[in-house]
Structures are given as structure tokens and as C-alpha cells.
Amino acid sequence: MACGVTLVALLLAMPALSAASTVRFHVLPHPKCVGDDIRSTTLIAGSYAVVPASHAQPFTVDVSVTSPGGTHVHLKEGVGEGQFGFTADESGEYSLCFWLHGHDVGRHDDGRHQLDVTWRTGQAASHVQQAATKERVESFEWEVKRLEGLVEAASNEMLFFQEREQELRGMSQATQTRVGWLSAFSLLTCTLLAALQFWHLKTFFERKKVL
């Protein structure tokens, strides 16, 4: 896609490329591109956000950042806002292009769809990257703490089940012991009753002189 506007020309008030620059653009159904001539190893960071209008329906945009070789270093479709950051691998013009998302083209209202674009290079981009890195680290720390909490909860639950298992095992062993004693008592009772019955029958037959 050809770049219709050069970012440096649009930002005449910008004293140096290391400064942060925010520009508001009208968004059209077809791509509108801005570009900047960047030297290799330069850090680039930026953000964009649609500008809500009081009398216009909400809309989304497609955004791409392309290297001088035509490679997409950033590509988002159907978004209302976003960020990008990268280090230039080659020298040349890096292009930022944006246009109305597909399903929003049919209700395009010229002049009401606007997009704020912030473009940072050099030290300003470094600050953004550092802030983003800090935010990611904090998010990672929060995720680690959340996982630690889940692990601790799972460990406590496992300990609870182990304790319950030990209690049930103890109850089972006690029950088995009681059943064993009951079985032995029943066997002894049956043996005594059988002996008593045998003695009674023997006495009875002796009295009758059968034996």
C-alpha cells in the first residue's frame, strides 16, 4: 500500500524523533497510510484509538504497520484500540495504515470517523516499552501469586483428604477388629451351646438306658 502522507511532514512541531506525537486522522473505507523514515535498530512504539462521536455509531478499524520490505510487524482487524512496539530490523520507511473494518464500511459517514494515532521513536519509545514491560511483569507476578494460591488450596485439599483417609482407615480397622471379636464370641457361644446340648442328650439317653 502506498503511503499518502509522511508522518514527519504531518508533525512539524515535533522537535525530534525521540518525542511522542499524537495526531487525529479521518478514517476512510480505503487504507490511509502515514510513514516515517526509520534507521535500523531504532525502537518504535505506538498506540491508536478510535474517537467516539456523539452522533455517530461505534465503529472499528483495521490497522497494519509494515516494514520497508513489506512485512507486517503489526496487524489487527476490527479493533477499537491497540498498541505496537518493535525494533527496526532494517532502515527505510515504516508505514502505518488504517481503514474502516469491513462490516463498518457500509455505514461510513465521512468526517465522523476519526482515529487518534500516537507514534514514538527512540527514547520515548523506550519509556513506553519499559512501562509495558513493567505492566507485563506485574501481571506475571499477579498470575504467579494466583497460581500459588491455587497450588496452596490444592495442597490443603489433598492434606484434608489424606487426613480423612487416615480417619476412615482407622475406623475400618477398628470395625474389622470388633467384627473379629464378635465372630470369635459367636463361635465360642455356638461351641458352648453344642457341648451343652450334647451333654443334655447324653444324660437323657443314659436315664432312658438307651446308652
Salt bridges, closest charged atoms under 4 A:
ASP62 OD1 - HIS101 ND1 2.69
ASP104 OD1 - HIS103 NE2 3.34
ASP104 OD1 - ARG107 NH2 2.51
ASP109 OD2 - ARG112 NE 3.00
ASP116 OD1 - ARG24 NE 2.69
GLU143 OE2 - ARG146 NH2 2.47
GLU165 OE2 - ARG169 NH2 2.99
GLU167 OE1 - ARG164 NH1 3.08
